[in-house]
Each structure stands twice: as C-alpha cells, then as structure tokens.
C-alpha cells in the first residue's frame, strides 16, 4: 500500500487510493481505524490514524469527523453497489445457463421424432433401464413391442431390445422396477 504521512486531507486521499488497491490485490477485508486515540494517546504518532478525532483544543471536548470519514463512507457505498450488481449479474447468468441447459435437454429428447424415426420404427430411450440399471445410455426401443408388452414386468413393458447397447445384458436377465 502507498505510504501515508501528512494531514487530514492527505489521509482522505490516501484512503481513496489505498482501499481499492488493497481490495483489487485480493484482500478479503480492509479495516480502517475509527478514532485517533484516547486523551493520553494524543501525541503525534496517533493523531493521523482514525476517521474521527476528539478535539481537545476547545472545551467542552467534541468528537469531530475528519475528511477521511466521508471518503470511506463513499467507498463503502460504491463497493456495496458494485457487489450487489455483480450478485445480480451472477444470478442472471446462472438463470441463463440453467435455461440453456434445459433447452439443450429438450432438443436432445426431441431427436428421432421425425419421419426418419417413424420409418425405422425405433427410437432411442434415454431414461433408466431396469435390466442394466444404467441411466442416460441410449437403448433402441421398438414402439409396437413397448405398447404390447404386459405391464407386470417393467423392463419388457418398455421394450428394451436385446442385447442392451453398452451394458451387454440380455433378455431373461434380472429385472427391477424403473427408478426415476
């Protein structure tokens, strides 16, 4: 941080330079001393520390804000606005990403529903397979077989064609209820 020595106005200028510099350099927090010190500490070393000072030149003693107080207050307000706007931007970005991912899933599930898939009589199923207990693998499925199978056996009712692509399970294997 830049060195500071001087009066109250140069202290305000120092804070205006040093606080953003410290935050941009990666500091999580910046502490600024509020007061100069107690009456017995009123020597030259402690009079330039805080943002408020106790004026002992006139009785009754009065607490007085230095120019650095207004500077730090303005910096806090500016950083709060920037922080809130960055949070709002991050939330909007996350919502856009979620909508894009949902749209991509929707496009993927719509594949194969056109004339080419009706001509072959097959479609790719991307849900859980009861036989191999995998999720997301594409299994070829015949439409007529999927509708004509009895409902008591979930894997046959869905009509997974043997052998399953990727897992190697065959008909007559272990079947389990569909997990969603």
GIJO-V262782 format. One record per residue. N is the residue number from 1. RES is the residue in three letters. SS is DSSP state (~ for helix, > for strand, _ for the rest). PSI is psi in degrees with one decimal (none if undefined). OMEGA is omega in whole degrees, -180 to 180 (* if undefined). Layout:
N&RES&SS&PSI&OMEGA, N&RES&SS&PSI&OMEGA
//
This chain:
1&UNK&_&149.7&180, 2&UNK&_&146.0&-179, 3&UNK&_&150.9&179, 4&UNK&_&130.5&166, 5&UNK&_&133.0&-177, 6&UNK&_&-163.9&-176, 7&UNK&_&-163.1&-174, 8&UNK&~&-38.6&180, 9&UNK&~&-39.3&178, 10&UNK&~&-27.1&175, 11&UNK&~&-42.4&178, 12&UNK&~&-41.9&178, 13&UNK&~&-37.3&177, 14&UNK&~&-47.7&179, 15&UNK&~&-37.2&-180, 16&UNK&~&-32.4&177, 17&UNK&~&-44.0&-168, 18&UNK&~&-38.3&-176, 19&UNK&~&-50.7&176, 20&UNK&~&-35.5&178, 21&UNK&~&-44.5&179, 22&UNK&~&-40.2&-180, 23&UNK&~&-39.7&178, 24&UNK&~&-26.4&178, 25&UNK&_&-8.2&175, 26&UNK&_&7.0&179, 27&UNK&_&133.2&177, 28&UNK&_&-38.5&-178, 29&UNK&_&150.0&175, 30&UNK&_&124.7&180, 31&UNK&_&133.4&177, 32&UNK&_&130.8&-179, 33&UNK&_&131.3&-179, 34&UNK&_&-43.9&-173, 35&UNK&>&162.8&179, 36&UNK&_&-48.8&-177, 37&UNK&_&177.2&179, 38&UNK&_&176.3&-177, 39&UNK&~&-38.9&-178, 40&UNK&~&-10.4&178, 41&UNK&~&10.0&-175, 42&UNK&_&60.5&172, 43&UNK&_&179.2&-171, 44&UNK&_&-29.6&-176, 45&UNK&_&-31.0&-172, 46&UNK&_&-4.8&-175, 47&UNK&_&-13.6&-178, 48&UNK&_&12.3&-176, 49&UNK&_&-54.5&-165, 50&UNK&_&177.7&177, 51&UNK&_&-15.7&174, 52&UNK&>&155.0&-180, 53&UNK&>&154.7&176, 54&UNK&>&116.3&-178, 55&UNK&>&107.6&-178, 56&UNK&_&7.8&-180, 57&UNK&_&-27.1&180, 58&UNK&_&139.8&173, 59&UNK&_&144.6&-8, 60&UNK&_&149.3&-178, 61&UNK&_&138.6&-178, 62&UNK&>&141.7&175, 63&UNK&>&130.2&-175, 64&UNK&>&137.2&177, 65&UNK&>&136.9&176, 66&UNK&_&167.4&176, 67&UNK&~&-26.2&179, 68&UNK&~&-27.1&180, 69&UNK&~&-48.5&179, 70&UNK&~&-37.0&179, 71&UNK&~&-48.2&-179, 72&UNK&~&-39.0&178, 73&UNK&~&-42.3&178, 74&UNK&~&-39.2&178, 75&UNK&~&-42.4&179, 76&UNK&~&-44.4&179, 77&UNK&~&-41.4&-180, 78&UNK&~&-45.9&-180, 79&UNK&~&-33.6&177, 80&UNK&~&-43.5&178, 81&UNK&~&-44.0&179, 82&UNK&~&-40.9&-180, 83&UNK&~&-45.1&-180, 84&UNK&~&-38.5&178, 85&UNK&~&-35.3&177, 86&UNK&~&-35.4&175, 87&UNK&~&-42.1&179, 88&UNK&~&-40.7&178, 89&UNK&~&-41.0&179, 90&UNK&~&-40.1&178, 91&UNK&~&-41.9&178, 92&UNK&~&-39.6&178, 93&UNK&~&-41.5&179, 94&UNK&~&-39.3&178, 95&UNK&~&-41.3&178, 96&UNK&~&-41.6&180, 97&UNK&~&-42.5&179, 98&UNK&~&-41.9&178, 99&UNK&~&-39.6&180, 100&UNK&~&-41.0&178, 101&UNK&~&-40.6&179, 102&UNK&~&-40.5&178, 103&UNK&~&-38.4&178, 104&UNK&~&-40.4&177, 105&UNK&~&-39.0&178, 106&UNK&~&-41.0&178, 107&UNK&~&-39.5&-179, 108&UNK&~&-39.0&-179, 109&UNK&~&-18.3&179, 110&UNK&~&-8.7&180, 111&UNK&_&144.2&175, 112&UNK&_&10.0&-179, 113&UNK&_&12.8&-178, 114&UNK&_&-158.1&-176, 115&UNK&~&-36.1&-178, 116&UNK&~&-38.6&-178, 117&UNK&~&-31.7&177, 118&UNK&~&-31.9&180, 119&UNK&~&-37.9&-180, 120&UNK&~&-21.6&-179, 121&UNK&_&13.1&-179, 122&UNK&>&155.8&173, 123&UNK&>&162.8&178, 124&UNK&>&127.2&-179, 125&UNK&>&131.5&-177, 126&UNK&_&23.2&178, 127&UNK&_&-173.0&-175, 128&UNK&_&138.4&176, 129&UNK&_&130.2&-177, 130&UNK&_&-29.1&-178, 131&UNK&_&-51.2&-175, 132&UNK&_&-4.9&177, 133&UNK&_&37.6&175, 134&UNK&_&155.6&179, 135&UNK&_&133.6&174, 136&UNK&_&-7.9&176, 137&UNK&_&146.9&-178, 138&UNK&_&122.3&177, 139&UNK&>&129.0&176, 140&UNK&>&137.1&-177, 141&UNK&>&132.0&175, 142&UNK&>&134.7&-177, 143&UNK&~&-46.7&-177, 144&UNK&~&-42.0&-179, 145&UNK&~&-38.6&-179, 146&UNK&~&-33.0&-180, 147&UNK&~&-29.6&-173, 148&UNK&~&-11.5&-179, 149&UNK&_&148.2&176, 150&UNK&_&151.5&-175, 151&UNK&_&-10.8&-176, 152&UNK&_&-26.2&179, 153&UNK&_&104.7&-173, 154&UNK&~&-35.2&-177, 155&UNK&~&-35.8&178, 156&UNK&~&-33.4&179, 157&UNK&~&-33.6&178, 158&UNK&~&-15.7&173, 159&UNK&_&39.2&177, 160&UNK&>&126.3&-177, 161&UNK&_&136.3&179, 162&UNK&_&153.9&-23, 163&UNK&_&156.6&180, 164&UNK&_&138.1&-179, 165&UNK&_&121.4&174, 166&UNK&_&-29.1&-176, 167&UNK&_&-23.5&176, 168&UNK&_&0.7&179, 169&UNK&_&144.9&-179, 170&UNK&_&169.3&178, 171&UNK&_&149.8&-180, 172&UNK&_&-1.7&178, 173&UNK&_&-177.0&-179, 174&UNK&_&133.4&177, 175&UNK&_&148.9&-179, 176&UNK&_&158.1&178, 177&UNK&_&152.0&-179, 178&UNK&_&131.7&178, 179&UNK&_&127.0&178, 180&UNK&_&none&*
//
